[in-house]
Amino acid sequence: MPADRVGAGVRGSPLRRVAVFLALGVAVTAVLLLERERGERRREGELASVEAEVAPDELARQLDGEEPETWVRQFDPEASAGGCSLVLYERRLPMLIDMNGRILHRWPQVRAVGRARLDRAGRLAVIGTDNLIKEYDWDGRLRWFFRLPKPEDLPHHDLIQLASGRYLVLVQDAGDLSDYLLEVDRRGRVVWEWRSGEHAAAFPSWSDRTRSPTHVNSIHELPPNRWFAAGDERFRPGNILVSARNLNTVFIIDRRSGEVVWQLSDGLDFQHEASMVREGDLGAGLVLLFNNGRNDLFGYRRSRVQAFDPQTGALVWEYSSPHFYSSVAGTAHKLPGRNVAVTSSHGGRVFEVTPEGRIVWEWTPPYLPMRVERLPLDHCPQLAALPPPQDVEVRVAGDTRPFIDLELYAFALPEDYVLREVERVERRLLRGSAGCRDLFLPPGAQLWAEWGLDAQRLAGRRISARFRATFRVGDGEERTILDETMTEASQPPWRGRFVPLDAPGYRWATLCVRAEAEGEMEKPLELVAWGNPFVTSPAQRKALAVGEWAAGTRDRELRERQLRALGYVN
């Protein structure tokens, strides 16, 4: 048959053309389905590989032996905003608790550091202990992860889900320790980046001689607000509000230009967790933050929660108490209605306070809490589907005087002590051989003291050291509570014990420690040390966690990096 007749036959047969197109469509569809299946298998393999890299631990089993309900110290259902709290058990295992401390839900296989966020779809985003940004579903299955372009850099402190659904991640540069922000889409692509080092000139307090010049600790996407509605472009919704601890500054980044368009520094002292109060809540448009007072701006060991008018910088509201102090870390966020939720991380508690300063909920777990977030019970469909918890009033039992934040009991604060290995354990040691501090006394106060020799560095040389601690309540008489002499033959070379103080509670006292040494070396004092002493009471001994305060962390290297970035260790 001639070629032109064949072509004419094909063109002239509609059924034949349809058959060809259908065959092509089936083939293309089959290829696409095969590629999708391969992609899904590849993705599942990557997710499984990522999860397999996380070392298992005993946290979930440990939690099974706890009684979280006992950690609620007080609760007034009528005055509280209610809801539930997203917490990190032992700062690693995410769980949701109701207002009576009962566990509503937990993610037993998830391990987080720094921050956990639960979105409206019930997806949990965390900074993982392996330094990956991870997203889990309600049942704890890993659904997405992001690895930093530079693996040596450190995601720390905060991540948020933007209104677009993308994640904004806070990262520390491993080189100069400055901070930068990465916006990441669902495909793991960086779509926006902002580096603090490129904007150093915008900050009068910036110092290149300072380790970690910014130490950013929170990021917040501005919500719709009255300032922008009135024409102030600085407060455009979607701009990023940032808290930089080491600059004692909070500032706003314009998302379109990347420029710093607003900042507040006056009256700030190591502040954390700056956010803008949303429309519809009391104080809408104010900037709320946790002002630590690390440099004693508000008096000796005093913190404050404050709300500022961002246009004038005027202080509009604050909460403070003689018993409230966290030198580092801590959060504050506005609850629906009138109240504010506060995490006093190094104080050892989370509480809800009314505008008048009355505490209506208080949670005191047996570990230092961090970045607790209150959520409504209908925050996501999975949470709303749970049986509604029955709120039960909790009154402070026994002594009804206020809880005393734990750092009022500690001799040295973070950044005032050094970590050094002594007798194969990393310990928190006082800087210098002598010093005095004012400490607050709880009822039934005892002092935990550690002291001793660095036997490994003695190398057989002789030494004689004397350790002496004195104690005075108010303007009373000073008395010696510990006096011990040790030599190279003393066993064990490192010692620790509780020392009864026999003093009334709720009083200030002065503790002084001194070490003296002489021996067959040029600087014998370098081979003796005091651990960080602290005061405790029978009711709060567990919350103080002797192992944590005295012996330091024993976790893996990545976790140690995170703790240093968060300010928990130095």
C-alpha positions as CSV (number, residue, x, y, z in Angstrom):
1,M,0.0,0.0,0.0
2,P,1.4,3.4,-0.8
3,A,2.6,5.5,2.1
4,D,0.2,8.3,1.5
5,R,-2.8,5.9,1.7
6,V,-1.5,4.5,5.0
7,G,-1.3,7.9,6.5
8,A,-4.6,8.8,5.2
9,G,-6.0,5.6,6.8
10,V,-4.7,6.5,10.2
11,R,-5.9,10.1,10.0
12,G,-9.2,8.9,8.7
13,S,-9.9,6.5,11.7
14,P,-11.1,8.3,14.9
15,L,-11.2,5.0,16.8
16,R,-7.6,4.3,15.9
17,R,-6.5,7.8,17.1
18,V,-8.4,7.4,20.4
19,A,-6.7,4.0,20.9
20,V,-3.3,5.5,20.3
21,F,-3.9,8.4,22.7
22,L,-5.3,6.0,25.4
23,A,-2.3,3.8,25.1
24,L,0.1,6.8,25.5
25,G,-1.9,8.0,28.5
26,V,-1.8,4.6,30.2
27,A,2.0,4.4,29.6
28,V,2.6,7.9,31.0
29,T,0.4,7.2,34.0
30,A,2.2,3.9,34.7
31,V,5.5,5.7,34.6
32,L,4.3,8.4,36.9
33,L,2.9,5.9,39.3
34,L,6.1,3.9,39.3
35,E,8.1,7.0,39.9
36,R,5.8,8.1,42.8
37,E,6.0,4.6,44.3
38,R,9.8,4.7,44.1
39,G,9.8,8.2,45.6
40,E,7.6,7.1,48.4
41,R,9.8,4.1,49.1
42,R,12.9,6.3,49.0
43,R,11.2,8.9,51.3
44,E,10.2,6.2,53.8
45,G,13.7,4.8,53.7
46,E,15.1,8.2,54.5
47,L,12.6,8.8,57.3
48,A,13.4,5.4,58.8
49,S,17.1,6.0,58.5
50,V,16.8,9.4,60.3
51,E,14.9,7.9,63.2
52,A,17.3,5.0,63.5
53,E,20.1,7.5,64.2
54,V,18.5,8.7,67.4
55,A,19.9,6.7,70.4
56,P,17.1,5.2,72.5
57,D,16.8,6.2,76.1
58,E,14.7,5.3,79.2
59,L,12.6,8.5,79.3
60,A,9.3,6.9,78.3
61,R,9.7,4.1,80.9
62,Q,10.8,6.7,83.5
63,L,7.7,8.8,82.8
64,D,5.5,5.7,83.4
65,G,6.8,5.7,87.0
66,E,6.0,9.3,87.7
67,E,2.9,10.9,89.1
68,P,2.6,14.2,87.1
69,E,-0.7,15.1,88.9
70,T,1.4,15.8,92.1
71,W,3.3,18.5,90.2
72,V,0.4,20.9,90.1
73,R,0.8,23.0,93.2
74,Q,-2.3,25.1,92.8
75,F,-5.2,25.6,90.4
76,D,-8.2,27.9,90.4
77,P,-10.5,26.7,87.6
78,E,-12.7,29.8,87.9
79,A,-9.9,32.3,87.4
80,S,-7.7,30.3,85.0
81,A,-7.9,30.5,81.2
82,G,-7.9,26.6,81.2
83,G,-6.8,24.5,78.3
84,C,-3.7,22.2,78.3
85,S,0.0,22.6,78.2
86,L,2.6,21.3,75.7
87,V,5.6,20.4,77.8
88,L,8.9,18.6,77.3
89,Y,9.3,15.9,80.1
90,E,12.9,16.1,81.3
91,R,13.4,18.7,78.5
92,R,13.2,16.0,75.8
93,L,9.9,14.0,75.6
94,P,6.9,16.0,74.4
95,M,3.6,15.5,76.1
96,L,0.3,17.3,76.6
97,I,-1.0,17.7,80.2
98,D,-4.3,19.1,81.4
99,M,-4.7,21.7,84.2
100,N,-4.5,19.0,86.9
101,G,-1.2,17.6,85.5
102,R,-2.8,14.5,83.9
103,I,-1.2,13.4,80.7
104,L,-3.6,13.8,77.8
105,H,-1.3,12.7,75.0
106,R,2.4,12.0,74.6
107,W,4.9,11.2,71.9
108,P,7.1,8.5,73.7
109,Q,9.5,8.0,70.8
110,V,10.1,11.7,70.0
111,R,13.1,13.5,71.5
112,A,13.4,17.2,71.3
113,V,15.6,20.0,72.6
114,G,14.8,23.7,72.9
115,R,11.3,23.8,71.4
116,A,8.3,21.8,70.4
117,R,5.4,23.2,68.4
118,L,1.9,21.6,67.7
119,D,0.1,23.0,64.7
120,R,-3.7,23.2,64.0
121,A,-3.5,19.9,62.1
122,G,-2.1,18.0,65.0
123,R,1.5,17.9,63.6
124,L,4.3,18.2,66.1
125,A,7.5,20.1,65.0
126,V,10.6,19.8,67.1
127,I,14.3,20.6,67.1
128,G,15.6,17.0,67.4
129,T,18.4,15.8,69.6
130,D,20.2,15.0,66.3
131,N,20.0,18.7,65.3
132,L,17.4,18.0,62.6
133,I,14.1,19.9,62.2
134,K,11.4,17.2,62.4
135,E,7.7,17.0,61.9
136,Y,5.7,14.1,63.4
137,D,2.0,13.2,63.1
138,W,-0.3,12.9,66.1
139,D,0.7,9.2,66.4
140,G,4.4,9.9,66.5
141,R,5.3,8.9,62.9
142,L,8.0,11.0,61.4
143,R,6.5,12.7,58.3
144,W,9.1,15.3,57.3
145,F,12.6,16.5,58.3
146,F,15.1,19.2,57.3
147,R,18.8,19.0,57.6
148,L,20.8,22.3,57.7
149,P,22.8,23.1,54.6
150,K,25.9,23.4,56.9
151,P,25.7,20.4,59.3
152,E,28.2,21.9,61.6
153,D,25.8,24.8,62.4
154,L,23.3,24.5,65.2
155,P,19.5,24.9,65.1
156,H,18.6,26.2,68.6
157,H,16.1,27.8,70.8
158,D,13.2,28.2,68.4
159,L,11.3,27.3,65.3
160,I,7.9,28.5,64.2
161,Q,5.4,27.6,61.5
162,L,4.6,30.7,59.5
163,A,1.1,31.6,58.2
164,S,2.2,30.2,54.9
165,G,2.8,26.7,56.4
166,R,6.5,27.0,56.0
167,Y,8.9,26.7,58.9
168,L,11.2,29.5,60.1
169,V,14.3,28.1,61.9
170,L,16.8,29.8,64.2
171,V,20.4,28.7,63.6
172,Q,23.8,29.5,65.1
173,D,26.8,29.8,62.8
174,A,29.5,27.4,64.0
175,G,32.2,29.8,62.9
176,D,31.5,33.2,64.5
177,L,28.5,32.1,66.6
178,S,26.3,34.7,65.1
179,D,22.6,33.8,64.5
180,Y,20.7,33.5,61.2
181,L,17.2,32.6,60.1
182,L,16.2,30.1,57.4
183,E,12.7,29.8,56.0
184,V,12.1,26.3,54.7
185,D,9.3,24.9,52.4
186,R,7.8,21.5,52.5
187,R,10.3,20.2,49.9
188,G,13.2,21.2,52.2
189,R,14.2,24.2,50.1
190,V,15.5,27.4,51.8
191,V,13.4,30.2,50.3
192,W,14.4,33.0,52.6
193,E,17.5,33.7,54.7
194,W,18.5,36.5,57.1
195,R,21.9,36.8,58.8
196,S,22.5,38.9,61.9
197,G,26.1,39.5,61.0
198,E,25.1,41.4,57.9
199,H,23.1,43.9,60.1
200,A,25.6,44.5,62.9
201,A,25.6,48.2,62.3
202,A,21.9,48.4,63.1
203,F,22.6,47.5,66.8
204,P,24.6,50.0,69.0
205,S,25.3,47.2,71.6
206,W,26.8,44.8,69.0
207,S,30.3,43.6,70.0
208,D,32.5,41.3,67.9
209,R,34.5,40.6,71.0
210,T,31.5,38.9,72.7
211,R,31.1,35.2,72.4
212,S,27.8,34.7,70.5
213,P,27.2,38.4,69.8
214,T,23.4,38.1,69.4
215,H,22.3,34.9,71.2
216,V,18.8,35.1,69.7
217,N,16.4,33.1,71.8
218,S,13.0,33.6,70.1
219,I,11.3,34.4,66.8
220,H,7.7,35.4,66.3
221,E,5.7,36.3,63.2
222,L,3.7,39.5,63.7
223,P,-0.1,38.9,63.6
224,P,-2.6,41.4,62.3
225,N,-2.4,44.4,64.6
226,R,-3.7,47.9,65.1
227,W,-0.4,49.6,64.5
228,F,-0.2,48.4,60.9
229,A,-3.9,49.0,60.4
230,A,-3.3,52.6,61.3
231,G,-0.5,52.9,58.7
232,D,2.7,52.0,60.5
233,E,4.5,49.8,58.0
234,R,7.1,48.6,60.6
235,F,4.4,46.3,62.1
236,R,3.3,44.7,58.9
237,P,1.8,41.2,59.6
238,G,4.4,38.6,58.6
239,N,7.4,40.7,59.8
240,I,9.6,38.9,62.3
241,L,9.9,39.9,65.9
242,V,13.2,38.7,67.3
243,S,14.7,38.6,70.9
244,A,18.5,38.9,71.1
245,R,19.6,38.2,74.6
246,N,23.2,39.3,74.4
247,L,22.2,42.6,72.7
248,N,19.5,43.2,75.4
249,T,17.3,44.1,72.5
250,V,14.2,42.9,70.7
251,F,13.7,44.0,67.1
252,I,11.6,43.6,64.0
253,I,12.9,42.4,60.6
254,D,11.0,43.6,57.5
255,R,10.3,40.5,55.5
256,R,10.4,42.3,52.2
257,S,13.6,44.3,52.6
258,G,15.4,42.3,55.3
259,E,16.1,45.5,57.2
260,V,15.8,46.0,60.9
261,V,12.9,48.5,61.1
262,W,12.2,48.6,64.8
263,Q,14.0,47.8,68.1
264,L,13.6,48.2,71.8
265,S,16.5,48.1,74.3
266,D,15.7,50.4,77.2
267,G,15.0,48.5,80.4
268,L,15.9,45.1,78.9
269,D,18.2,42.7,80.7
270,F,18.9,39.3,79.1
271,Q,15.2,39.1,77.9
272,H,13.5,36.1,76.3
273,E,10.4,35.2,74.3
274,A,9.2,38.5,72.7
275,S,5.7,38.3,71.1
276,M,3.0,40.6,70.1
277,V,-0.4,40.1,71.8
278,R,-3.0,39.1,69.2
279,E,-6.2,41.0,68.3
280,G,-9.1,40.2,70.6
281,D,-7.0,39.7,73.7
282,L,-6.4,42.1,76.5
283,G,-3.4,44.3,75.6
284,A,-3.7,43.6,71.8
285,G,-0.7,45.0,70.0
286,L,1.6,45.2,73.0
287,V,5.0,43.4,72.9
288,L,5.1,40.9,75.8
289,L,8.4,39.4,77.0
290,F,10.2,37.6,79.9
291,N,12.8,40.1,81.3
292,N,15.3,38.0,83.2
293,G,17.3,40.6,85.1
294,R,20.5,38.6,84.8
295,N,22.5,41.7,85.5
296,D,20.3,42.7,88.5
297,L,18.7,45.5,86.7
298,F,15.5,45.0,88.9
299,G,17.4,44.3,92.1
300,Y,19.2,41.3,93.4
301,R,18.0,38.2,91.5
302,R,14.7,39.5,90.3
303,S,12.9,38.8,87.0
304,R,9.9,40.5,85.5
305,V,7.3,39.8,82.8
306,Q,6.6,43.0,80.9
307,A,4.4,44.4,78.2
308,F,5.5,47.4,76.2
309,D,3.8,49.8,73.8
310,P,5.9,49.2,70.6
311,Q,5.3,52.7,69.2
312,T,6.4,54.7,72.3
313,G,8.5,52.1,74.2
314,A,6.4,52.8,77.3
315,L,6.0,50.0,79.9
316,V,2.3,49.2,80.1
317,W,2.1,46.2,82.5
318,E,4.5,44.0,84.4
319,Y,4.5,41.2,86.9
320,S,7.2,40.7,89.5
321,S,7.7,39.1,92.9
322,P,10.5,38.8,95.4
323,H,10.3,35.0,94.8
324,F,10.4,35.1,91.0
325,Y,13.8,34.7,89.3
326,S,15.3,32.8,86.3
327,S,18.7,34.2,85.3
328,V,18.5,32.6,81.8
329,A,15.8,30.9,79.7
330,G,12.1,31.5,80.5
331,T,9.0,32.4,78.5
332,A,5.8,34.4,78.7
333,H,2.9,34.3,76.4
334,K,-0.6,35.8,76.4
335,L,-3.5,33.5,77.0
336,P,-7.0,34.0,75.5
337,G,-8.8,36.6,77.8
338,R,-6.8,38.2,80.6
339,N,-4.1,36.0,81.9
340,V,-0.4,35.4,81.1
341,A,1.4,32.0,81.2
342,V,5.0,32.1,82.5
343,T,7.8,29.5,82.4
344,S,10.4,30.3,85.0
345,S,12.8,27.8,83.6
346,H,15.7,28.1,86.1
347,G,13.2,29.0,88.8
348,G,11.7,25.5,88.5
349,R,8.1,26.2,87.8
350,V,5.4,27.2,85.3
351,F,2.5,29.5,86.4
352,E,-0.5,31.5,85.2
353,V,-0.9,35.0,86.5
354,T,-3.8,37.4,86.3
355,P,-3.3,41.1,85.3
356,E,-3.5,41.9,89.0
357,G,-0.6,39.6,89.8
358,R,-2.5,36.7,91.3
359,I,-1.2,33.2,90.5
360,V,-4.1,30.9,89.5
361,W,-2.2,27.9,88.3
362,E,1.3,26.6,89.3
363,W,3.2,23.6,88.0
364,T,6.4,22.5,89.7
365,P,7.9,19.4,88.0
366,P,10.9,17.6,89.4
367,Y,13.2,19.0,86.7
368,L,13.9,22.4,85.3
369,P,11.0,23.1,82.8
370,M,11.4,25.0,79.6
371,R,9.3,26.7,77.0
372,V,5.9,25.4,78.1
373,E,3.1,26.5,75.8
374,R,-0.6,26.6,76.8
375,L,-3.1,25.5,74.1
376,P,-6.9,25.5,73.9
377,L,-8.6,22.1,74.1
378,D,-9.8,22.6,70.5
379,H,-6.4,23.5,69.2
380,C,-6.4,20.6,66.7
381,P,-9.0,18.0,65.7
382,Q,-7.1,15.2,67.5
383,L,-7.0,17.1,70.8
384,A,-10.7,18.1,70.5
385,A,-11.6,14.5,70.0
386,L,-10.2,13.5,73.4
387,P,-12.6,13.2,76.4
388,P,-12.7,16.7,78.0
389,P,-10.7,16.7,81.2
390,Q,-12.5,17.4,84.5
391,D,-10.9,20.4,86.1
392,V,-10.4,20.0,89.9
393,E,-9.4,22.8,92.1
394,V,-6.0,22.4,93.7
395,R,-5.0,24.4,96.8
396,V,-1.5,24.7,98.2
397,A,-1.2,22.1,101.0
398,G,0.5,22.9,104.3
399,D,2.5,26.1,104.2
400,T,0.6,28.4,101.8
401,R,3.4,30.9,101.4
402,P,4.8,31.4,97.8
403,F,6.9,29.0,95.9
404,I,10.5,30.2,95.9
405,D,12.2,30.0,92.5
406,L,15.2,27.7,92.7
407,E,17.9,30.1,91.6
408,L,17.3,32.1,94.8
409,Y,18.9,29.0,96.5
410,A,21.9,28.6,94.3
411,F,25.3,30.1,95.1
412,A,26.5,30.5,91.5
413,L,24.3,31.1,88.5
414,P,24.9,29.8,84.9
415,E,27.9,31.7,83.4
416,D,29.3,32.2,87.0
417,Y,30.7,28.7,87.3
418,V,32.9,26.5,85.1
419,L,32.4,22.9,84.0
420,R,35.4,20.7,84.6
421,E,36.0,17.0,84.9
422,V,37.0,15.9,88.4
423,E,37.2,12.3,89.4
424,R,35.8,11.3,85.9
425,V,32.6,13.4,86.4
426,E,32.0,16.8,84.8
427,R,31.2,19.1,87.7
428,R,30.0,22.6,88.2
429,L,32.9,24.4,90.0
430,L,33.0,27.8,91.5
431,R,35.3,30.3,89.9
432,G,38.0,31.3,92.4
433,S,38.7,29.9,95.8
434,A,36.5,32.1,97.9
435,G,33.4,34.1,97.8
436,C,30.1,35.1,99.5
437,R,26.5,35.1,98.2
438,D,23.0,35.9,99.5
439,L,20.7,33.0,99.3
440,F,17.0,32.7,100.2
441,L,16.0,30.0,102.8
442,P,13.0,27.7,102.4
443,P,11.5,26.0,105.5
444,G,13.7,23.1,106.7
445,A,16.6,24.4,104.7
446,Q,19.7,22.3,104.2
447,L,22.8,23.1,102.2
448,W,24.2,20.7,99.6
449,A,27.9,21.2,99.5
450,E,30.7,19.6,97.3
451,W,34.4,20.0,97.6
452,G,37.6,18.2,97.1
453,L,40.9,17.5,95.3
454,D,41.6,16.8,91.6
455,A,43.4,13.6,92.4
456,Q,44.2,12.8,88.8
457,R,46.2,16.0,88.4
458,L,48.1,15.6,91.7
459,A,50.3,13.0,90.0
460,G,51.6,11.8,93.4
461,R,52.6,15.2,94.8
462,R,51.7,16.2,98.3
463,I,49.0,18.8,99.1
464,S,47.1,20.0,102.1
465,A,43.8,21.9,101.6
466,R,41.3,23.3,104.0
467,F,37.6,23.9,103.0
468,R,35.5,26.2,105.2
469,A,31.9,27.4,104.9
470,T,30.3,30.0,107.1
471,F,26.6,31.0,107.3
472,R,24.7,34.0,108.7
473,V,21.0,34.8,108.7
474,G,20.3,38.5,108.1
475,D,22.4,40.5,110.5
476,G,22.9,37.6,112.9
477,E,26.0,36.0,114.1
478,E,28.2,34.2,111.5
479,R,28.8,30.5,112.3
480,T,30.9,27.8,110.7
481,I,28.9,25.0,109.2
482,L,31.7,23.1,107.4
483,D,35.4,22.9,108.1
484,E,37.5,20.1,106.7
485,T,41.1,19.5,105.9
486,M,42.2,17.1,103.1
487,T,45.5,15.8,101.9
488,E,46.6,13.7,98.9
489,A,45.9,10.6,101.0
490,S,42.2,11.6,101.7
491,Q,39.6,9.2,100.4
492,P,37.4,9.8,98.6
493,P,39.2,12.9,97.1
494,W,35.8,14.5,96.1
495,R,33.0,14.8,98.7
496,G,29.5,16.0,99.0
497,R,26.8,16.1,101.7
498,F,23.7,17.8,103.0
499,V,24.5,20.2,105.9
500,P,21.5,21.2,108.2
501,L,21.2,24.9,108.6
502,D,18.9,25.1,111.6
503,A,17.5,28.4,110.4
504,P,14.0,29.9,109.9
505,G,12.4,29.7,106.5
506,Y,11.6,32.6,104.2
507,R,14.7,34.6,105.2
508,W,17.8,35.8,103.4
509,A,21.1,34.5,104.5
510,T,24.7,34.9,103.5
511,L,26.8,31.9,102.7
512,C,30.6,32.2,102.4
513,V,33.0,29.5,101.2
514,R,36.8,29.5,101.2
515,A,39.5,27.1,100.0
516,E,43.1,27.3,101.0
517,A,45.9,25.0,99.8
518,E,49.7,24.5,100.0
519,G,51.8,21.7,98.4
520,E,54.5,20.5,96.1
521,M,53.4,22.5,93.1
522,E,53.5,26.1,91.9
523,K,49.7,26.8,92.2
524,P,48.1,24.3,94.6
525,L,44.8,26.2,94.6
526,E,44.3,25.0,91.0
527,L,44.0,21.4,92.2
528,V,41.2,22.1,94.8
529,A,37.7,23.3,94.2
530,W,34.2,23.9,95.6
531,G,31.3,22.5,93.6
532,N,28.3,24.9,93.3
533,P,26.6,24.9,96.7
534,F,22.8,25.3,96.9
535,V,20.1,25.4,99.6
536,T,17.2,22.9,99.5
537,S,14.3,21.8,101.6
538,P,12.6,18.4,102.1
539,A,9.7,19.5,99.9
540,Q,11.9,20.8,97.1
541,R,14.9,18.5,97.2
542,K,13.6,16.4,94.2
543,A,12.9,19.5,92.1
544,L,16.4,20.8,92.7
545,A,17.8,17.6,91.1
546,V,21.1,17.1,92.8
547,G,22.6,15.2,89.9
548,E,21.8,18.0,87.5
549,W,22.9,21.0,89.6
550,A,26.0,19.3,91.0
551,A,27.3,16.8,88.5
552,G,26.4,18.5,85.2
553,T,24.9,16.8,82.2
554,R,25.9,13.4,81.0
555,D,24.2,13.4,77.7
556,R,25.6,13.1,74.2
557,E,27.8,15.8,72.5
558,L,24.9,17.2,70.5
559,R,22.7,17.6,73.5
560,E,25.6,19.3,75.3
561,R,25.8,21.8,72.4
562,Q,22.1,22.5,72.7
563,L,22.3,23.0,76.4
564,R,25.1,25.5,76.0
565,A,23.2,27.4,73.4
566,L,20.1,27.5,75.7
567,G,22.2,28.8,78.6
568,Y,21.7,25.7,80.8
569,V,25.4,25.0,81.1
570,N,28.4,27.2,80.5
